């Protein structure tokens, strides 16, 4: 089983912004709830940063959804 070429590697697709807005939370409020800087939330929402498993689980707990609801695997195009 070979490694995928760089252009076809999987990326994390985040729905965190939608769930954050539905929960009525600002970026700062969500950041405070999961103990990260508010800019980290923006990076994740824009797909510029993939959170650790621990952070993903914290998001799920705070937003009262499953990790799979927030984050999915997708292929870069």
MIZAVO-107345 format. One record per residue (C-alpha): chain; residue number from 1; residue in one letter; x negated, y, z. Coordinates in Angstrom, 2 decimals, always signed. Example, Ala and Ser with C-alpha at 12.3 -4.5 7.8 and 13.67 -1.06 7.14 Angstrom:
# residues 2
rec chain->A	n->1	res->A	xx->-12.30	yy->-4.50	zz->+7.80
rec chain->A	n->2	res->S	xx->-13.67	yy->-1.06	zz->+7.14
This chain:
# residues 77
rec chain->A	n->1	res->X	xx->+0.00	yy->+0.00	zz->+0.00
rec chain->A	n->2	res->X	xx->-1.81	yy->+3.11	zz->-1.21
rec chain->A	n->3	res->X	xx->-1.72	yy->+6.64	zz->+0.07
rec chain->A	n->4	res->X	xx->+0.62	yy->+9.06	zz->-1.71
rec chain->A	n->5	res->X	xx->-0.97	yy->+11.82	zz->-3.76
rec chain->A	n->6	res->X	xx->-1.06	yy->+15.16	zz->-1.91
rec chain->A	n->7	res->X	xx->+1.79	yy->+16.63	zz->-3.98
rec chain->A	n->8	res->X	xx->+4.12	yy->+13.79	zz->-2.93
rec chain->A	n->9	res->X	xx->+3.43	yy->+13.71	zz->+0.81
rec chain->A	n->10	res->X	xx->+6.41	yy->+13.95	zz->+3.08
rec chain->A	n->11	res->X	xx->+7.22	yy->+17.13	zz->+4.92
rec chain->A	n->12	res->X	xx->+9.49	yy->+17.89	zz->+7.85
rec chain->A	n->13	res->X	xx->+12.76	yy->+19.58	zz->+6.91
rec chain->A	n->14	res->X	xx->+14.12	yy->+21.57	zz->+9.82
rec chain->A	n->15	res->X	xx->+17.71	yy->+22.58	zz->+10.53
rec chain->A	n->16	res->X	xx->+16.71	yy->+24.25	zz->+13.77
rec chain->A	n->17	res->X	xx->+17.82	yy->+27.72	zz->+12.71
rec chain->A	n->18	res->X	xx->+21.37	yy->+26.53	zz->+11.99
rec chain->A	n->19	res->X	xx->+21.64	yy->+24.73	zz->+15.35
rec chain->A	n->20	res->X	xx->+20.09	yy->+27.69	zz->+17.19
rec chain->A	n->21	res->X	xx->+22.61	yy->+30.09	zz->+15.64
rec chain->A	n->22	res->X	xx->+25.51	yy->+27.70	zz->+16.36
rec chain->A	n->23	res->X	xx->+24.38	yy->+27.57	zz->+19.99
rec chain->A	n->24	res->X	xx->+24.39	yy->+31.38	zz->+20.10
rec chain->A	n->25	res->X	xx->+20.69	yy->+31.58	zz->+20.97
rec chain->A	n->26	res->X	xx->+18.12	yy->+34.09	zz->+19.81
rec chain->A	n->27	res->X	xx->+14.65	yy->+32.91	zz->+18.86
rec chain->A	n->28	res->X	xx->+13.40	yy->+34.29	zz->+22.17
rec chain->A	n->29	res->X	xx->+16.06	yy->+32.44	zz->+24.19
rec chain->A	n->30	res->X	xx->+15.30	yy->+29.14	zz->+22.49
rec chain->A	n->31	res->X	xx->+11.56	yy->+29.72	zz->+22.90
rec chain->A	n->32	res->X	xx->+12.02	yy->+30.39	zz->+26.61
rec chain->A	n->33	res->X	xx->+14.14	yy->+27.24	zz->+27.00
rec chain->A	n->34	res->X	xx->+11.45	yy->+25.00	zz->+25.45
rec chain->A	n->35	res->X	xx->+8.45	yy->+26.95	zz->+26.80
rec chain->A	n->36	res->X	xx->+6.87	yy->+28.20	zz->+23.54
rec chain->A	n->37	res->X	xx->+6.21	yy->+31.65	zz->+22.07
rec chain->A	n->38	res->X	xx->+9.14	yy->+33.07	zz->+20.09
rec chain->A	n->39	res->X	xx->+6.97	yy->+33.24	zz->+16.96
rec chain->A	n->40	res->X	xx->+6.65	yy->+29.45	zz->+17.08
rec chain->A	n->41	res->X	xx->+10.40	yy->+29.22	zz->+16.53
rec chain->A	n->42	res->X	xx->+10.06	yy->+31.36	zz->+13.40
rec chain->A	n->43	res->X	xx->+7.21	yy->+29.21	zz->+12.08
rec chain->A	n->44	res->X	xx->+9.29	yy->+26.07	zz->+12.55
rec chain->A	n->45	res->X	xx->+12.40	yy->+27.64	zz->+10.99
rec chain->A	n->46	res->X	xx->+10.41	yy->+28.65	zz->+7.91
rec chain->A	n->47	res->X	xx->+8.78	yy->+25.22	zz->+7.61
rec chain->A	n->48	res->X	xx->+5.30	yy->+26.60	zz->+8.30
rec chain->A	n->49	res->X	xx->+4.78	yy->+24.42	zz->+11.39
rec chain->A	n->50	res->X	xx->+5.91	yy->+20.94	zz->+12.38
rec chain->A	n->51	res->X	xx->+6.59	yy->+20.54	zz->+16.09
rec chain->A	n->52	res->X	xx->+5.16	yy->+17.80	zz->+18.26
rec chain->A	n->53	res->X	xx->+7.44	yy->+14.95	zz->+19.24
rec chain->A	n->54	res->X	xx->+7.67	yy->+16.37	zz->+22.77
rec chain->A	n->55	res->X	xx->+8.75	yy->+19.77	zz->+21.43
rec chain->A	n->56	res->X	xx->+11.24	yy->+18.17	zz->+19.03
rec chain->A	n->57	res->X	xx->+12.79	yy->+16.28	zz->+21.94
rec chain->A	n->58	res->X	xx->+13.01	yy->+19.49	zz->+23.97
rec chain->A	n->59	res->X	xx->+14.82	yy->+21.21	zz->+21.08
rec chain->A	n->60	res->X	xx->+17.28	yy->+18.34	zz->+20.85
rec chain->A	n->61	res->X	xx->+17.99	yy->+18.47	zz->+24.58
rec chain->A	n->62	res->X	xx->+18.47	yy->+22.25	zz->+24.68
rec chain->A	n->63	res->X	xx->+20.64	yy->+22.26	zz->+21.54
rec chain->A	n->64	res->X	xx->+22.55	yy->+19.14	zz->+22.66
rec chain->A	n->65	res->X	xx->+21.97	yy->+17.27	zz->+19.38
rec chain->A	n->66	res->X	xx->+19.75	yy->+14.38	zz->+18.29
rec chain->A	n->67	res->X	xx->+16.24	yy->+14.92	zz->+16.95
rec chain->A	n->68	res->X	xx->+17.45	yy->+13.41	zz->+13.65
rec chain->A	n->69	res->X	xx->+20.13	yy->+16.11	zz->+13.43
rec chain->A	n->70	res->X	xx->+17.45	yy->+18.81	zz->+13.58
rec chain->A	n->71	res->X	xx->+14.54	yy->+17.26	zz->+11.69
rec chain->A	n->72	res->X	xx->+14.42	yy->+15.02	zz->+8.61
rec chain->A	n->73	res->X	xx->+11.66	yy->+13.78	zz->+6.31
rec chain->A	n->74	res->X	xx->+11.60	yy->+15.12	zz->+2.78
rec chain->A	n->75	res->X	xx->+9.13	yy->+15.00	zz->-0.08
rec chain->A	n->76	res->X	xx->+7.23	yy->+18.04	zz->-1.25
rec chain->A	n->77	res->X	xx->+7.94	yy->+18.90	zz->-4.85
